[in-house]
Amino acid sequence: MKVAVIGDAETLPLLRGLGAHAVEAVGDDAVVEALRGLASEGGYALAIVFKHAVEDEDRIRREARALGLPVLILPTLWAPAEPVNVERLLARALGFG
C-alpha cells in the first residue's frame, strides 16, 4: 500500500523521512495535476494533501473521486482556522443531525 503526500517544499521533508512518496504542488491546478499523475502511476491507496496548499477543497475532492483516488485533506497550522459547532457535532454523533 503506497501513500502519497502533496504539499509545499517546507513541510514535505517531514513525511519523506517516514517513507511517504512526496509531491511538491501548491495551488489547486498544481494539486489536481499531481493527483492525475498519481492516479496514472497507480498503486496508491491514499493521497494526503496539506490544507494550506489548496484553496478549493471541494474541487480537489471531486477530482480525486473522479480519478478513483482516496484523498485526505490534512489541516495544518498554516491553514485558516474554521469555527467548530460543537452542538452540531454532538448531534451528528448521536444520530440526530
GILIN-V381736 format. One record per backbone hydrogen bond with DSSP energy under -0.5 kcal/mol. NH is the residue of the N-H (numbers start at 1). CO is the residue of the C=O. Records with the same first field share a line. If there is no record, write none. Layout:
# GILIN-V381736
NH = CO  CO
This chain:
# GILIN-V381736
2 = 43
4 = 46
5 = 21
6 = 48
7 = 23
11 = 8
12 = 8
13 = 9
14 = 11
15 = 11  12
16 = 12
17 = 13
18 = 15
19 = 16
20 = 15
21 = 3
22 = 20
23 = 5
25 = 7  23
27 = 53
31 = 27
32 = 28
33 = 29
34 = 30
35 = 31
36 = 32
37 = 33
38 = 34
39 = 35
40 = 36
41 = 37
42 = 38
45 = 2
46 = 2
47 = 70
48 = 4
49 = 47  72
50 = 6
51 = 74
53 = 50
54 = 51
57 = 55
60 = 56
61 = 57
62 = 58
63 = 59
64 = 60
65 = 61
66 = 62
67 = 63
68 = 64  65
69 = 64
70 = 68
72 = 47
74 = 49  72
75 = 73
79 = 76
86 = 84
89 = 85
90 = 86
91 = 87
92 = 88
93 = 89
94 = 90
95 = 92
96 = 91
97 = 91
